[in-house]
Amino acid sequence: MEKSKDELLTGISALKPTEPFPDEIFYEIFEIEDNIERTQYIESLRNTARQLKRVTEFNNLYKSFVLDYAQRQKQTGNKTQFTDQPLELICGEWTANDLGVRTIRYDKNAMPVPFQACSHPILPVEILKNVDTAEERITLAYFKSAAWQTITVDRSVCANTNKIVDALSQFGIEVTSDNAKNMVRYISDCVGLNPLTLNPKKSINRLGWVGNSFTPYADDIRYEGDMDYEAIFRNVKEAGSFETWLNLCAGLRKNVPLRMMMAASFASVLLEPLKVLPFVLHVWGTTGTCKTVALMVSMSIWGNPKMGGLVKTMNMTRNAIMRNAAFLCSIPFAGDELQTIKDKWQGNFDQLIYQITEGVDRGRARAYGGVEETRTWKNSFLFTREEPVTKANSGGGSKNRVIEIAIDGPLVEDGHYVSSIVQENYGFAGRKLVEYIQEAEEGALTERYRELFEQLCHLDTTDKQAMAMACILLADELAAELFFPKEQPLEIRQVSQYLQSALEVDVAERAYQSVLNWAAKNPVRFEDPKADNSPNKGEVWGKIDGEILILNRDVLLGYLEQNGFDYTAVSRKWNDKGYLKKTPQSKFIHNTKVYGIKSSYIKLILPQDDDNTDRDGFIVSDGQETLPFD
C-alpha cells in the first residue's frame, strides 16, 4: 500500500542517525504534477532533514537521485497519453497528456523548474522522405477545436525556433517565441526516441516514374505535393466503365490523326524507359474540327480530361508551363488553343519548343541563398492550334522536335457526345499500360523501338523526327495489343506524311530557297537602271550573271534578319553545300562593281536542273511527279 506524503514525512522524522533515507520519498517527487505542490513537498523533506541535523546528507542524496532519475527518464521516457491519439510515442522527459506538453528540469540546486512545449496535445505522426531530393518532411497531429488535425511541414521548420513559430502558429498551434525552443526540443525527442514507429516513408511531390514504380499507382510511395497541382493530381484516377471507354475509342480510332494523338499520349510513359527526349505533337486546323474533343479523348487515357484538369488552356506563363510539365513528369502535357499565348511569344514558339523538349527547367536562385532544385520531366506534349506551331523561318531544332498534323475535317463526328462520355469514363488504360511496362521483359521494348527507329531513318527525315515517330508507333502497337486487338498497328507508310524531311528541317536550305524565291519575285531589282527602257526605276539589289546571283551584302543581310535567319549561321552551311562562290582569298564578301558601282556583294550559285528530275528527287513527266522507283 502506497504511503501518503504526510506518512512519508512522519516516517523520515523518526529515522535513526545511521538509518538511510528511503528511496520512496524521492520517487514521490516525480508523482506530483503540480509544480507548487512539488516544491512545497521538497521543502518539507529538507526541513525534516534539518531537524535531524542531516540536511547536508539529504541535499547530496537528493541531487544525485534527481539528476540520475532525470537522465534515465530521458533515455527510457514517458509515453504520450493524449485522448484518442493517432499513435503512442515515447516522449522522454516530457509529460504529454490532455493538459498539453511540459516537463520539469532541475537547476544546479536540484530545484524543479517547469518548462512548457505546448498548451494542447501535439505529436509527430509521420516522416516523409522525398525519393528525388532525399529531403524530409514531418507530419504533426494536434488537437484543437475539439478535433485532431494534421499539418505537414519541412523538417527544417521543426528544427528552427523562428521558422516553427511562423509556420505553425498560423494554423492555430500554440507556439510562440517563449515556448518555441521547448517545442523544437519535444519534437526532436519524439523523433529520436521512436526510430521504428517514425521510420521515414518514401514520398514524392510529382507524378510519373520513380525507378520501376509509378506515381500515383505505387502503394509504397506517398504523394506529398503542393496545393498548386491538386487540380491535376486528383484527376489522375479511374472512374466509370472501362468497357464503355473502349467501345467509344474503338470507333474514334478510325481517324488516323486522332489515333496518333492517342498514341502520343500513350507514348509519354515510354520516354523514360527508352531514354528518349520529350517531343511535341501539334494538331492544327480551322475551328470546328473538334481538336479540343480529340485532346480530351487522348487525356482520358490517364484520368478526367475536363478543361482545367488534365487538359490545360495555354493561357499561362512560361514558368507555369515548365512547372506543370515537371509535376506531370511522365504523364503527357495537353495544351489546348496554343494561340492564346501568341502575343507572349511574339508569334514565334521556337523558344518554348526548345525549353519544353529539353526536359529541364531553368535554374533559379533562392531568396535566402543557394539555388532551387532543378526540375526535370520526360513526357510528350500535345498541343492544338488553328495554325502551325513552326514557321518557315523556325530554327531547325524546333522543327526537328515537333510532329505537326494538319487537319481539314472533323476529328470526331459528335463532339458533344464524345466529350460527355470521356468525362464520365476514364483513367483505366493508362494504369494498365504502366503495369504492362513494369512487367515487360527487360530490353524487349527498347529492341522494338530501335527496329522502328532504324526503319524510319531510311526515309528522308532526321533522327529526332524518327525518334518521336518511333515512340508513337511503338505506343500504338502496345495499345492495339492491350486494348484494341481487332486493329492492326499503324504502319510507317500511314504516318510518313507527317514527318519533316531533312531539307525542311535544314535552316540553311530553307534560307537559301527563301532567298531564291525572293529574288525570283523581284527580278526588276537586278536590272541595270541605266540601260535603255530599263524597268528598274528604284533600288538595285545586285544582278544575275549567268549561274551566279550577285546580291548586295546589306540588302541580303537585311532580308535574312527580317525573316528570322542568321547570316553568320547559314553562310557557313551554304559554303559547305557549295552554294557560295568565294573570292580567291576564300572570303565570302566580294568587293566588285555592279552596274558601275563598287560595293560589297555576296555571290550565290543558282541551282541547275538535272534533266527531268526536280530538287526533291521526283521525276517530272508531262507535268506529273513520280518517284524514281515507281
DRENNURO-675391 format. One record per residue (C-alpha): residue number from 1; y, z negated, x negated; residue in one letter. Coordinates in Angstrom, 2 decimals. Each point is the difference from the previous one (the first is absolute). Example, Ala and Ser with C-alpha at 12.3 -4.5 7.8 and 13.67 -1.06 7.14 Angstrom:
   k       Y       Z       X r
   1   -4.50   -7.80  -12.30 A
   2    3.44    0.66   -1.37 S
% end
This chain:
   k       Y       Z       X r
   1    0.00    0.00    0.00 M
   2    3.39    1.05   -1.44 E
   3    2.52   -2.74   -0.62 K
   4    3.58    0.08    1.26 S
   5    2.98   -0.10   -2.35 K
   6    0.60   -3.66    0.82 D
   7   -3.61   -0.83   -0.79 E
   8    0.26    1.83   -3.34 L
   9    3.17   -1.89   -0.90 L
  10   -1.62   -3.32    0.95 T
  11   -3.05    0.87   -2.05 G
  12    1.85    0.73   -3.25 I
  13    2.17   -3.11    0.37 S
  14   -3.19   -2.02   -0.32 A
  15   -1.16    1.76   -3.16 L
  16   -0.92   -2.07   -3.01 K
  17    1.90    0.63   -3.29 P
  18   -2.92    1.96   -1.51 T
  19   -1.08    1.74    3.20 E
  20    0.97    3.76    0.00 P
  21    2.14    1.60    2.66 F
  22   -2.28    1.85    2.51 P
  23    0.22    3.83    0.17 D
  24    0.27   -0.08    3.77 E
  25    3.57   -1.33   -0.14 I
  26    1.00    3.20   -1.83 F
  27   -1.95    2.40    2.25 Y
  28    1.89   -1.45    2.95 E
  29    3.22    1.37   -1.50 I
  30   -1.14    3.58    0.58 F
  31   -1.08   -0.68    3.59 E
  32    3.54   -0.86    1.08 I
  33    1.84    3.13    1.15 E
  34    3.40   -1.57    0.66 D
  35    1.94   -0.14   -3.25 N
  36    2.01   -3.13    0.90 I
  37   -3.11   -1.87    1.03 E
  38   -1.73    1.10   -3.21 R
  39    2.87   -1.23   -2.16 T
  40    0.05   -3.35    1.83 Q
  41   -3.73   -0.45   -0.58 Y
  42    0.33    0.71   -3.73 I
  43    2.82   -2.53   -0.30 E
  44   -2.11   -2.58    1.85 S
  45   -2.83    0.55   -2.49 L
  46    2.40   -0.35   -2.92 R
  47    1.52   -3.23    1.41 N
  48   -3.46   -1.48    0.48 T
  49   -0.89    0.89   -3.59 A
  50    3.28   -1.57   -1.12 R
  51   -0.94   -3.24    1.74 Q
  52   -3.29    0.07   -1.90 L
  53    2.00    0.62   -3.19 K
  54   -1.98    3.21   -0.51 R
  55    2.73    2.53    0.81 V
  56   -0.18    1.79   -3.37 T
  57   -3.74    0.40    0.33 E
  58    0.43    1.27    3.56 F
  59    2.71    2.53   -0.96 N
  60   -2.10    1.48   -2.81 N
  61   -3.05    0.22    2.20 L
  62    1.99    1.45    2.88 Y
  63    1.57    2.72   -2.15 K
  64   -3.34    0.96   -1.52 S
  65   -1.77    0.11    3.35 F
  66    2.72    1.89    1.86 V
  67    0.46    2.66   -2.68 L
  68   -3.75    0.46   -0.35 D
  69   -0.43    0.29    3.76 Y
  70    2.85    2.50    0.28 A
  71   -1.56    2.16   -2.73 Q
  72   -3.41   -0.06    1.67 R
  73    1.64    0.85    3.32 Q
  74    1.50    3.13   -1.49 K
  75   -3.38    1.11   -1.29 Q
  76   -2.14   -0.81    3.05 T
  77    2.74   -0.29    2.56 G
  78    0.67   -0.44    3.63 N
  79   -0.82    2.66    2.55 K
  80    2.28    1.58    2.56 T
  81   -0.33   -1.67    3.39 Q
  82    2.13    2.15    2.28 F
  83   -1.05    0.30    3.65 T
  84   -1.67    3.38    0.67 D
  85    0.65    1.04   -3.61 Q
  86   -1.20    3.51   -0.95 P
  87   -2.05   -1.47   -2.87 L
  88   -0.39   -3.23   -1.94 E
  89    1.32   -0.13   -3.54 L
  90   -0.09   -2.55   -2.78 I
  91    3.66   -0.83   -0.55 C
  92   -0.13   -2.43   -2.94 G
  93    2.63   -2.73    0.06 E
  94    1.51    1.25    3.26 W
  95   -0.50   -1.61    3.37 T
  96   -0.07    2.93    2.42 A
  97   -0.22   -0.86    3.69 N
  98    1.88    0.62    3.22 D
  99    2.96   -2.01   -1.33 L
 100    0.50    2.55   -2.77 G
 101   -0.78    0.20   -3.71 V
 102    1.01   -2.84   -2.30 R
 103   -1.15   -2.00   -2.98 T
 104    0.70   -3.20   -1.87 I
 105    0.69    0.05   -3.69 R
 106    0.65   -3.02   -2.22 Y
 107    2.82   -0.66   -2.38 D
 108   -0.31   -1.54   -3.46 K
 109   -0.34   -3.40    1.62 N
 110   -2.78    1.30    2.24 A
 111    2.24   -0.34    3.03 M
 112   -0.66    2.53    2.78 P
 113    2.50    2.82    0.53 V
 114   -0.45    2.24    3.07 P
 115    0.19    3.81   -0.21 F
 116   -0.09    2.40    2.94 Q
 117   -1.05    3.67   -0.23 A
 118    0.39    0.86    3.70 C
 119    0.64   -1.85    3.24 S
 120   -2.59    2.01    1.95 H
 121   -3.52    1.34   -0.66 P
 122   -0.21    2.89   -2.46 I
 123   -2.70    1.28   -2.35 L
 124   -1.05    3.19   -1.83 P
 125   -2.85    1.77    1.78 V
 126   -0.50    3.30   -1.85 E
 127    0.78    1.72   -3.29 I
 128    0.19    3.81   -0.10 L
 129   -0.30    1.93   -3.27 K
 130    1.31    3.57    0.06 N
 131   -2.61    2.38   -1.41 V
 132    2.67    2.40   -1.28 D
 133    2.40   -2.40   -1.71 T
 134   -2.09   -3.21   -0.39 A
 135    2.96   -1.88    1.49 E
 136   -0.82   -2.88    2.35 E
 137    1.40   -1.04    3.35 R
 138   -0.71   -3.26    1.77 I
 139   -0.32   -0.72    3.72 T
 140    1.36   -3.33    1.21 L
 141   -0.94   -1.54    3.34 A
 142    2.52   -2.42    1.51 Y
 143    0.25   -1.93    3.26 F
 144    3.30    0.37    1.83 K
 145    0.97    0.33    3.68 S
 146   -3.39   -1.38    1.11 A
 147   -1.97    2.83   -1.66 A
 148   -1.50    1.03   -3.31 W
 149    1.77    3.01   -1.54 Q
 150   -0.47    1.94   -3.22 T
 151    2.21    1.73   -2.53 I
 152   -0.98    1.99   -3.10 T
 153    2.28    0.00   -3.04 V
 154   -0.19    0.92   -3.69 D
 155   -1.54   -2.60   -2.28 R
 156    3.24   -0.07   -1.94 S
 157    1.74   -1.37    3.11 V
 158   -2.24   -3.08    0.01 C
 159    0.58   -0.57   -3.69 A
 160    3.80   -0.08    0.06 N
 161    2.10   -2.71    1.65 T
 162    2.85    2.39    0.78 N
 163   -2.15    2.80    1.38 K
 164   -2.12   -2.29    2.16 I
 165    3.06   -1.31    1.85 V
 166    1.36    3.50    0.68 D
 167   -3.35    1.46    1.00 A
 168   -1.46   -2.76    2.19 L
 169    2.94   -1.74    1.62 S
 170    0.93    3.09    2.03 Q
 171   -3.37   -0.26    1.77 F
 172    0.58   -3.59    1.04 G
 173   -1.91   -1.70   -2.79 I
 174    1.76   -3.23   -0.96 E
 175    0.65    0.65   -3.67 V
 176    3.36   -0.82   -1.58 T
 177    1.41   -0.37   -3.47 S
 178   -1.01   -3.68    0.20 D
 179   -3.73    0.44    0.63 N
 180   -0.51    3.51   -1.44 A
 181   -1.37   -1.32   -3.30 K
 182   -2.58   -2.11    1.82 N
 183   -0.96    2.93    2.25 M
 184   -0.62    2.19   -3.06 V
 185   -2.11   -2.77   -1.56 R
 186   -2.00   -0.59    3.19 Y
 187   -0.87    3.68    0.49 I
 188   -0.92    0.34   -3.68 S
 189   -2.27   -3.06    0.22 D
 190   -1.76    1.36    3.09 C
 191   -0.66    3.34   -1.67 V
 192   -1.16   -1.57   -3.25 G
 193   -2.31   -2.56    1.63 L
 194   -1.70    2.52    2.33 N
 195   -1.06    2.94   -2.20 P
 196   -2.95    0.97    2.20 L
 197    1.66   -0.47    3.39 T
 198    3.12    1.88   -1.13 L
 199   -1.75    2.59   -2.14 N
 200    2.29    3.10   -0.02 P
 201   -0.99    2.76    2.40 K
 202    0.58    3.68   -0.74 K
 203    3.01    1.45    1.78 S
 204    2.02    3.19    0.05 I
 205    3.36    1.09    1.37 N
 206   -0.84    3.66    0.63 R
 207   -2.63    2.25    1.52 L
 208   -2.55    2.20   -1.73 G
 209   -2.54   -0.18   -2.80 W
 210   -0.58   -3.20   -1.98 V
 211   -2.80    0.96   -2.34 G
 212   -2.82    0.97    2.34 N
 213    1.49   -2.02    2.88 S
 214    2.53    1.36    2.45 F
 215    2.72   -1.92    1.81 T
 216    0.11   -0.77    2.91 P
 217   -3.76    0.49    0.37 Y
 218   -1.06   -2.41   -2.79 A
 219   -1.15   -3.41    1.26 D
 220    0.43   -1.76   -3.35 D
 221    3.64    1.00   -0.53 I
 222    2.75   -1.67    1.98 R
 223    2.98    2.13    1.00 Y
 224    3.27   -1.72   -0.87 E
 225    2.77    2.55    0.45 G
 226    3.70   -0.01    0.74 D
 227    1.24   -0.07    3.56 M
 228    1.76    3.31   -0.72 D
 229   -3.35    1.81    0.15 Y
 230   -1.47   -1.90    2.94 E
 231    0.53    3.02    2.30 A
 232   -2.23    2.10   -2.26 I
 233   -2.66   -2.62   -0.70 F
 234   -0.63   -1.03    3.59 R
 235   -0.52    3.66    1.00 N
 236   -2.76    0.66   -2.57 V
 237   -2.83   -0.99    2.32 K
 238   -2.56    1.31    2.48 E
 239    0.55    0.27    3.73 A
 240   -1.40    1.87    2.99 G
 241   -3.05    2.26   -0.20 S
 242   -1.17    1.81   -3.11 F
 243   -1.93    2.44    2.20 E
 244    3.16    0.94    1.91 T
 245    1.85    0.61   -3.25 W
 246   -2.82    2.16   -1.38 L
 247   -0.19    2.14    3.14 N
 248    3.76    0.60   -0.03 L
 249    0.21    0.85   -3.70 C
 250   -3.03    2.30    0.09 A
 251    1.97    2.35    2.22 G
 252    3.29   -0.36   -1.88 L
 253   -1.56    0.83   -3.37 R
 254   -0.44    3.65    0.99 K
 255    3.62    0.35   -1.10 N
 256   -0.20    0.35   -3.81 V
 257    3.47   -1.43   -0.86 P
 258   -0.67   -3.11    2.12 L
 259   -3.44   -0.32   -1.57 R
 260    1.60    0.17   -3.45 M
 261    2.41   -2.76    1.02 M
 262   -2.97   -2.17    0.98 M
 263   -1.75    0.88   -3.27 A
 264    3.09   -0.94   -2.01 A
 265    0.04   -3.35    1.84 S
 266   -3.69   -0.58   -0.79 F
 267    0.62    1.11   -3.60 A
 268    2.47   -2.81   -0.63 S
 269   -2.76   -2.54   -0.71 V
 270   -1.71    2.43   -2.38 L
 271    2.89    0.16   -2.46 L
 272   -0.71   -3.38   -1.63 E
 273   -3.78    0.51   -0.47 P
 274    0.58    3.56   -1.25 L
 275    2.95   -1.03   -2.24 K
 276    2.19    2.69    1.54 V
 277    3.80   -0.02    0.35 L
 278    1.70   -0.29    3.42 P
 279    0.90    3.25    1.76 F
 280    2.05    1.15    3.00 V
 281   -1.20    2.01    2.99 L
 282    3.03    1.37    1.82 H
 283   -0.29    1.67    3.41 V
 284    3.05    1.84    1.25 W
 285    0.91    2.12    2.96 G
 286    2.38    0.26    2.92 T
 287    0.37   -2.78    2.53 T
 288   -2.55   -0.11    2.79 G
 289   -3.02    0.61   -2.26 T
 290   -1.28   -3.60    0.42 C
 291    0.33   -0.87   -3.69 K
 292    0.61   -3.66    0.83 T
 293   -3.08   -0.17    2.22 V
 294   -2.11    1.58   -2.76 A
 295    1.33   -2.63   -2.38 L
 296   -1.00   -2.73    2.45 M
 297   -3.51    1.46    0.25 V
 298   -0.28   -0.07   -3.80 S
 299    1.10   -3.63   -0.23 M
 300   -2.24   -1.13    2.90 S
 301   -2.75    0.15   -2.64 I
 302    1.37   -3.28   -1.39 W
 303    1.52   -1.81    2.95 G
 304    2.61    0.13    2.73 N
 305    2.04    3.15   -0.70 P
 306    3.00   -0.99    2.11 K
 307    3.46    0.81   -1.32 M
 308    1.38   -2.79   -2.15 G
 309   -3.52   -1.18   -0.85 G
 310   -2.21    2.29   -2.05 L
 311    2.24    2.99    0.73 V
 312    3.49   -0.52   -1.40 K
 313    3.20    1.78    0.80 T
 314    1.46    1.16   -3.29 M
 315    3.40   -1.52    0.76 N
 316   -0.38   -2.52   -2.81 M
 317    1.40   -0.61   -3.46 T
 318   -1.62    1.12   -3.21 R
 319   -0.86   -3.60   -0.85 N
 320   -1.66   -0.48    3.41 A
 321   -2.13    3.11   -0.49 I
 322   -1.27   -1.21   -3.38 M
 323   -0.72   -3.53    1.19 R
 324   -1.84    1.21    3.10 N
 325   -2.08    2.33   -2.18 A
 326   -0.82   -2.90   -2.34 A
 327   -1.06   -2.18    2.94 F
 328   -2.25    2.71    1.48 L
 329   -1.31    0.65   -3.54 C
 330   -3.16    1.91    1.02 S
 331    0.68    0.71    3.69 I
 332    2.00    3.20    0.66 P
 333    3.77   -0.08    0.45 F
 334    0.95    1.95    3.14 A
 335    3.66    1.00    0.32 G
 336    1.23    1.88    3.04 D
 337    3.09    2.24    0.11 E
 338    0.92    0.14   -3.68 L
 339    3.27    1.70    0.92 Q
 340    1.43   -3.34    1.17 T
 341    0.70   -0.87   -3.66 I
 342    1.11    3.50   -0.99 K
 343    3.57   -1.12   -0.67 D
 344   -1.11   -2.91   -2.19 K
 345   -1.75    2.45   -2.33 W
 346    2.59    2.80    0.31 Q
 347   -2.68    2.20    1.54 G
 348   -2.13   -0.06   -3.17 N
 349   -3.09   -2.22    0.08 F
 350   -1.17    0.71   -3.55 D
 351    0.87   -3.46   -1.28 Q
 352   -1.70   -1.67    2.97 L
 353   -3.17    2.04   -0.60 I
 354    0.01   -0.83   -3.70 Y
 355    0.39   -3.72    0.66 Q
 356   -2.64   -0.39    2.70 I
 357   -2.61    2.12   -1.78 T
 358    0.41   -1.89   -3.27 E
 359   -1.41   -3.02    1.81 G
 360    2.25   -2.50   -1.80 V
 361    3.15   -1.65    1.30 D
 362    3.02   -0.28   -2.26 R
 363    0.49   -3.21   -1.99 G
 364    2.37   -2.59    1.40 R
 365    1.62   -3.01   -1.66 A
 366   -0.25   -3.44    1.56 R
 367    3.24   -1.80    0.86 A
 368   -1.11   -3.03   -2.03 Y
 369   -1.29    1.96   -2.99 G
 370   -2.97    2.15   -0.89 G
 371   -1.31    2.93    2.02 V
 372   -1.85    0.28    3.27 E
 373   -3.64    0.97    0.17 E
 374   -0.29    3.80   -0.15 T
 375   -1.48    1.19    3.28 R
 376   -2.52    2.85    0.01 T
 377   -1.87    2.03    2.59 W
 378   -2.60    2.73    0.16 K
 379    0.02    1.59    3.43 N
 380    0.74    3.26    1.76 S
 381    3.29    0.73    1.75 F
 382    0.12    1.86    3.31 L
 383    3.43    1.36    0.96 F
 384    1.27    2.17    2.85 T
 385    3.24    1.92    0.26 R
 386    1.51    3.11    1.58 E
 387    0.52    1.58   -3.44 E
 388   -1.94    0.19   -3.30 P
 389    0.36   -3.05   -2.21 V
 390    0.37    2.11   -3.15 T
 391    2.54    2.75   -0.64 K
 392    0.03    3.17   -2.04 A
 393    1.79   -1.89   -2.77 N
 394   -2.18   -3.11    0.15 S
 395   -1.44   -1.22   -3.26 G
 396   -3.50    1.08   -0.88 G
 397   -1.12   -3.62    0.06 G
 398    1.01   -0.49    3.62 S
 399   -1.60    3.25    1.20 K
 400   -3.10   -0.92   -1.97 N
 401   -0.43   -3.32    1.80 R
 402    0.47    1.27    3.55 V
 403   -2.33    1.94    2.28 I
 404    2.16    1.56    2.69 E
 405   -1.32    1.31    3.30 I
 406    2.24    2.13    2.20 A
 407   -0.95    0.03    3.68 I
 408    1.20    2.38    2.66 D
 409   -1.90   -1.35    3.00 G
 410   -0.88   -3.37    1.55 P
 411   -2.43   -2.16   -1.94 L
 412   -1.29   -1.57    3.23 V
 413    0.08    1.28    3.55 E
 414    0.93   -3.17    1.90 D
 415    2.04   -2.20   -2.31 G
 416    0.66   -2.76    2.53 H
 417   -3.71   -0.41    0.85 Y
 418   -1.11    0.03   -3.64 V
 419    2.62   -2.52   -1.11 S
 420   -0.94   -2.39    2.81 S
 421   -3.72    0.19   -0.89 I
 422    0.47   -0.61   -3.75 V
 423    2.29   -2.96    0.70 Q
 424   -2.81   -1.62    1.99 E
 425   -2.99    0.96   -2.20 N
 426    0.38   -0.22   -3.75 Y
 427   -0.92   -1.57   -3.34 G
 428   -3.79    0.52   -0.12 F
 429   -0.32    3.06   -2.23 A
 430    2.04   -1.39   -2.90 G
 431   -2.10   -3.12   -0.32 R
 432   -3.27    1.96    0.18 K
 433    1.22    2.39   -2.70 L
 434    0.93   -2.90   -2.29 V
 435   -3.43   -1.56    0.52 E
 436   -1.64    3.35   -0.83 Y
 437    2.00    0.28   -3.24 I
 438   -0.92   -3.58   -0.94 Q
 439   -3.70    0.74    0.42 E
 440    0.04    3.52   -1.48 A
 441   -1.94    0.68   -3.16 E
 442    2.22   -0.48   -3.02 E
 443    1.36    3.30   -1.26 G
 444   -1.22    2.06    2.97 A
 445    3.45    0.41    1.57 L
 446    1.59    0.74   -3.36 T
 447   -2.59    2.66   -0.76 E
 448    0.57    1.77    3.33 R
 449    3.77   -0.24   -0.47 Y
 450   -0.28    1.65   -3.42 R
 451   -2.04    2.84    1.49 E
 452    2.66    0.71    2.62 L
 453    2.78   -0.36   -2.56 F
 454   -1.57    2.53   -2.36 E
 455   -0.54    2.50    2.80 Q
 456    3.64   -0.31    1.05 L
 457    1.19    0.41   -3.59 C
 458   -1.49    3.53   -0.01 H
 459    2.62    0.95    2.58 L
 460    3.60    0.88   -0.80 D
 461    1.29   -3.57    0.19 T
 462    0.75   -3.03   -2.18 T
 463   -2.04   -3.05   -0.98 D
 464    2.04   -2.39    2.15 K
 465   -0.29    2.23    3.06 Q
 466   -3.74    0.28   -0.58 A
 467   -0.24   -3.76   -0.45 M
 468    1.65   -0.76    3.35 A
 469   -1.96    2.67    1.87 M
 470   -3.31   -1.11   -1.55 A
 471    0.66   -3.52    1.34 C
 472    0.76    1.40    3.45 I
 473   -3.14    2.16    0.03 L
 474   -2.18   -2.89   -1.20 L
 475    1.45   -2.28    2.67 A
 476   -0.70    2.63    2.66 D
 477   -3.61    0.27   -1.20 E
 478   -0.42   -3.77    0.35 L
 479    1.63    0.02    3.45 A
 480   -2.33    2.75    1.17 A
 481   -3.01   -1.86   -1.38 E
 482    0.93   -3.40    1.43 L
 483    1.78    0.77    3.27 F
 484   -0.23    3.67    0.97 F
 485   -3.53    1.19   -0.90 P
 486    0.29    3.13    2.17 K
 487    2.83    1.32   -2.18 E
 488   -0.21    1.99   -3.19 Q
 489    2.23   -1.36   -2.82 P
 490    3.16    1.91   -0.76 L
 491   -0.51    2.78   -2.52 E
 492    2.30    1.04   -2.80 I
 493    0.71    3.37    1.62 R
 494    1.37   -1.82    3.07 Q
 495    2.53   -2.02   -1.98 V
 496    0.87    2.22   -2.96 S
 497    3.01    1.39    1.90 Q
 498    1.63   -3.44   -0.23 Y
 499   -0.21   -0.19   -3.78 L
 500    3.05    0.82   -2.11 Q
 501   -0.65    2.76   -2.50 S
 502    0.69   -0.55   -3.67 A
 503    3.03    2.29    0.23 L
 504    1.39   -1.85    3.02 E
 505   -0.20   -3.29   -1.90 V
 506    1.42    1.46   -3.23 D
 507    3.73   -0.80    0.00 V
 508    0.80    2.54   -2.72 A
 509   -1.76    2.78    1.93 E
 510    1.85   -0.91    3.20 R
 511    3.31   -0.08   -1.88 A
 512   -0.71    3.42   -1.57 Y
 513   -0.90    1.56    3.35 Q
 514    3.06   -1.60    1.59 S
 515    2.29    1.53   -2.64 V
 516   -1.60    3.44    0.48 L
 517    0.44   -0.22    3.78 N
 518    3.59   -1.13   -0.45 W
 519    0.75    2.91   -2.32 A
 520   -1.73    2.45    2.36 A
 521    2.20   -1.18    2.89 K
 522    3.16    0.45   -2.07 N
 523   -0.42    3.31   -1.91 P
 524    3.72    0.74    0.24 V
 525    0.77   -2.91   -2.37 R
 526   -1.82    1.86   -2.77 F
 527    2.02    3.21    0.30 E
 528    2.79    1.07   -2.37 D
 529    3.27   -0.74    1.82 P
 530    1.86    2.54   -2.16 K
 531   -2.24    2.90    0.93 A
 532    1.21    2.63    2.43 D
 533   -0.87   -0.80    3.62 N
 534   -1.47   -3.36   -1.10 S
 535   -0.90   -2.20    2.99 P
 536    0.67   -3.14   -2.05 N
 537    3.48   -1.25    0.76 K
 538   -0.68   -3.64   -0.89 G
 539   -1.90   -2.06   -2.54 E
 540   -2.31    1.48   -2.62 V
 541   -3.14   -2.10   -0.55 W
 542   -1.59    2.28   -2.58 G
 543   -1.88    3.27    0.06 K
 544   -3.47    1.45    0.39 I
 545   -1.04    1.88   -3.10 D
 546   -3.33    1.67    0.66 G
 547   -2.62   -2.79   -0.07 E
 548    2.55   -2.69   -0.90 I
 549    2.16   -2.05    2.37 L
 550    3.04   -1.15   -1.99 I
 551    1.64   -3.05    1.64 L
 552    3.19   -1.82   -0.89 N
 553   -1.10   -3.44   -1.19 R
 554    2.51   -1.97    2.10 D
 555   -0.83    1.97    3.14 V
 556   -3.75   -0.54   -0.50 L
 557    0.38   -3.72   -0.75 L
 558    2.19   -0.42    3.05 G
 559   -2.55    1.72    2.25 Y
 560   -2.90   -2.03   -1.35 L
 561    1.87   -3.29    0.36 E
 562    1.10    0.87    3.52 Q
 563   -3.62    0.64    0.97 N
 564   -1.43   -3.11   -1.62 G
 565   -1.50    1.55   -3.15 F
 566    0.61   -1.34   -3.50 D
 567    0.72    2.77   -2.50 Y
 568   -1.16   -1.96   -3.05 T
 569   -3.37   -0.70    1.61 A
 570   -0.67    3.45    1.44 V
 571    1.33    2.02   -2.97 S
 572   -2.66   -1.37   -2.34 R
 573   -2.74    0.93    2.46 K
 574    1.60    3.41    0.55 W
 575   -0.29    0.52   -3.73 N
 576   -3.68   -1.07    0.03 D
 577   -0.68    2.44    2.84 K
 578    1.76    2.85   -1.83 G
 579    2.85    0.28    2.52 Y
 580    2.80   -0.44   -2.58 L
 581    1.18    2.45   -2.63 K
 582    1.18   -1.96   -3.02 K
 583    2.47    0.86   -2.75 T
 584   -1.23    0.91   -3.49 P
 585    0.70   -3.65   -0.84 Q
 586   -2.34   -1.08    2.85 S
 587    2.89   -1.27    2.13 K
 588    0.13    0.28    3.80 F
 589    3.77    0.68    0.16 I
 590    1.24    3.48   -0.96 H
 591    3.63    0.49   -1.03 N
 592    0.45    3.59    1.06 T
 593    2.24    2.34    1.96 K
 594   -0.55    0.93    3.64 V
 595    2.30    2.70    1.32 Y
 596    2.32   -0.56   -2.97 G
 597    0.27   -3.81    0.36 I
 598   -1.67   -2.15   -2.63 K
 599   -1.49   -3.26    1.23 S
 600   -3.16   -2.13    0.07 S
 601   -2.89    1.60    1.85 Y
 602   -3.65   -0.71    0.73 I
 603   -2.44    2.89    0.10 K
 604   -2.89   -0.20    2.49 L
 605   -2.87    2.46   -0.23 I
 606   -0.61    1.58    3.40 L
 607   -3.59    0.15    1.32 P
 608   -1.80    3.32   -0.10 Q
 609   -2.39    1.15    2.73 D
 610   -3.57    0.52   -1.17 D
 611   -1.20    3.04    1.89 D
 612   -0.85   -1.12    3.56 N
 613   -0.39   -3.71   -0.70 T
 614    2.76   -2.44    0.98 D
 615    0.85   -3.22   -1.89 R
 616   -2.37   -2.12    2.10 D
 617   -3.06    2.00   -0.96 G
 618   -0.36    1.92    3.31 F
 619   -0.65    3.77    0.07 I
 620    2.58    1.87    2.02 V
 621   -1.41    2.97    1.91 S
 622    1.79    1.76    2.84 D
 623    2.30   -2.97    0.42 G
 624   -2.94   -2.46    0.35 Q
 625   -0.95   -2.76   -2.45 E
 626   -3.66   -0.64   -0.77 T
 627   -1.82   -2.21   -2.49 L
 628   -1.35    1.78   -3.11 P
 629   -3.59   -0.94    0.91 F
 630    0.18    1.07    3.67 D
% end
